[in-house]
Amino acid sequence: MLILEIAGKEYSIELYDNPAAKDFAAALPQTIAMSRWGGEYYGRLAAPVAAKGETRDTFAVGEVALWPPGNAFCIFFGPTPASDCDEPKMASPGVPLGRLTGDATPLDKLGPSVKATLRRA
């Protein structure tokens, strides 16, 4: 279990059981600057995370993922500019890392950029 702190609110992240999620957790704690792309926040991680395992470009609201081309951590809370329906879609395939255990939709009320801190619970 991880803790994501963003805009003064804490979210719990339940990690998936895959190699990329384990590498990601080992690289924490980190504070990253995140930019908004529709219903997604993304930010470059300070330490590289190996993009091992399943990749896909469509995610559920509340999922978090690694975008390998930018070594970026992504949080999905709604459709993105690449979406062709209500599901969030990455610009290119990413590796699913886990999901927020609570409601991700409050992230939609935040601005074009945020600072996020990730740490182990």
C-alpha positions as CSV (number, residue, x, y, z in Angstrom):
1,M,0.0,0.0,0.0
2,L,1.2,3.5,-0.9
3,I,0.2,7.0,0.1
4,L,-0.3,9.7,-2.5
5,E,-0.5,13.2,-1.1
6,I,-1.7,15.8,-3.6
7,A,-3.2,19.2,-3.0
8,G,-3.4,18.6,0.8
9,K,-5.4,15.4,0.4
10,E,-4.1,11.8,0.9
11,Y,-5.1,8.9,-1.2
12,S,-4.2,5.2,-0.7
13,I,-2.9,3.3,-3.7
14,E,-3.2,-0.5,-3.8
15,L,-0.4,-1.8,-6.0
16,Y,-0.8,-4.6,-8.5
17,D,1.4,-7.6,-8.2
18,N,3.7,-7.0,-11.1
19,P,7.5,-6.3,-11.5
20,A,7.0,-2.7,-12.5
21,A,4.9,-2.0,-9.4
22,K,7.6,-3.5,-7.2
23,D,10.3,-1.4,-8.8
24,F,8.1,1.7,-8.4
25,A,7.6,1.1,-4.7
26,A,11.3,0.5,-4.2
27,A,12.0,4.0,-5.7
28,L,9.9,5.8,-3.1
29,P,9.6,8.2,-1.4
30,Q,9.5,10.9,-4.2
31,T,7.9,14.3,-4.7
32,I,7.1,15.1,-8.3
33,A,5.7,17.9,-10.3
34,M,2.7,16.8,-12.2
35,S,1.0,18.3,-15.3
36,R,-2.6,17.8,-16.4
37,W,-3.6,16.1,-19.7
38,G,-7.4,16.0,-19.7
39,G,-8.4,13.5,-17.0
40,E,-4.9,12.5,-16.2
41,Y,-2.0,13.9,-14.1
42,Y,1.5,12.8,-15.1
43,G,4.9,13.6,-13.8
44,R,8.5,12.4,-14.4
45,L,9.9,10.1,-11.7
46,A,13.3,10.9,-10.3
47,A,14.5,7.3,-10.4
48,P,14.0,5.1,-13.4
49,V,11.3,2.4,-13.1
50,A,11.7,-0.7,-15.3
51,A,8.6,-1.1,-17.6
52,K,8.2,-4.8,-17.0
53,G,4.9,-6.6,-17.6
54,E,1.6,-6.0,-19.3
55,T,1.2,-2.8,-21.2
56,R,-2.1,-1.2,-22.4
57,D,-3.3,2.2,-23.4
58,T,-6.8,2.2,-21.8
59,F,-7.2,2.5,-18.0
60,A,-10.1,2.8,-15.5
61,V,-10.8,5.9,-13.5
62,G,-8.6,5.7,-10.4
63,E,-5.9,3.5,-11.9
64,V,-2.2,4.6,-11.8
65,A,0.4,3.7,-14.3
66,L,3.9,4.1,-15.6
67,W,4.3,5.8,-19.0
68,P,7.7,4.3,-20.2
69,P,8.7,6.9,-22.8
70,G,8.8,9.6,-20.2
71,N,9.4,7.5,-17.1
72,A,6.3,9.2,-15.8
73,F,3.8,8.3,-13.1
74,C,0.2,8.8,-14.2
75,I,-3.0,9.1,-12.3
76,F,-6.3,8.7,-14.2
77,F,-9.5,10.5,-13.1
78,G,-11.4,10.9,-16.4
79,P,-11.1,10.9,-20.2
80,T,-7.9,12.2,-21.8
81,P,-7.5,13.9,-25.2
82,A,-6.7,10.4,-26.6
83,S,-9.9,8.9,-25.3
84,D,-12.6,7.7,-27.6
85,C,-15.1,7.1,-24.8
86,D,-15.4,7.8,-21.1
87,E,-12.3,5.7,-20.2
88,P,-8.9,7.3,-19.8
89,K,-6.5,6.5,-22.6
90,M,-2.7,7.1,-22.7
91,A,-1.0,8.6,-25.7
92,S,0.9,5.3,-26.0
93,P,0.8,2.1,-24.0
94,G,1.8,2.1,-20.3
95,V,2.3,-0.3,-17.5
96,P,-0.5,-0.5,-14.9
97,L,0.9,-0.1,-11.4
98,G,-2.3,-0.1,-9.2
99,R,-5.3,1.9,-8.3
100,L,-6.5,4.5,-5.8
101,T,-8.7,2.9,-3.1
102,G,-11.0,5.9,-2.9
103,D,-12.7,8.3,-5.2
104,A,-10.4,9.8,-7.8
105,T,-12.9,12.3,-9.3
106,P,-12.0,15.2,-6.8
107,L,-8.7,15.4,-8.8
108,D,-10.8,16.9,-11.6
109,K,-11.2,20.1,-9.6
110,L,-7.5,20.8,-9.4
111,G,-5.5,23.0,-11.8
112,P,-3.1,22.5,-14.7
113,S,-0.3,21.4,-12.4
114,V,0.1,20.0,-9.0
115,K,2.9,18.7,-6.7
116,A,2.5,15.1,-5.6
117,T,4.3,13.1,-2.8
118,L,4.4,9.3,-3.0
119,R,5.5,7.2,-0.1
120,R,5.0,3.7,1.3
121,A,2.3,3.4,3.9
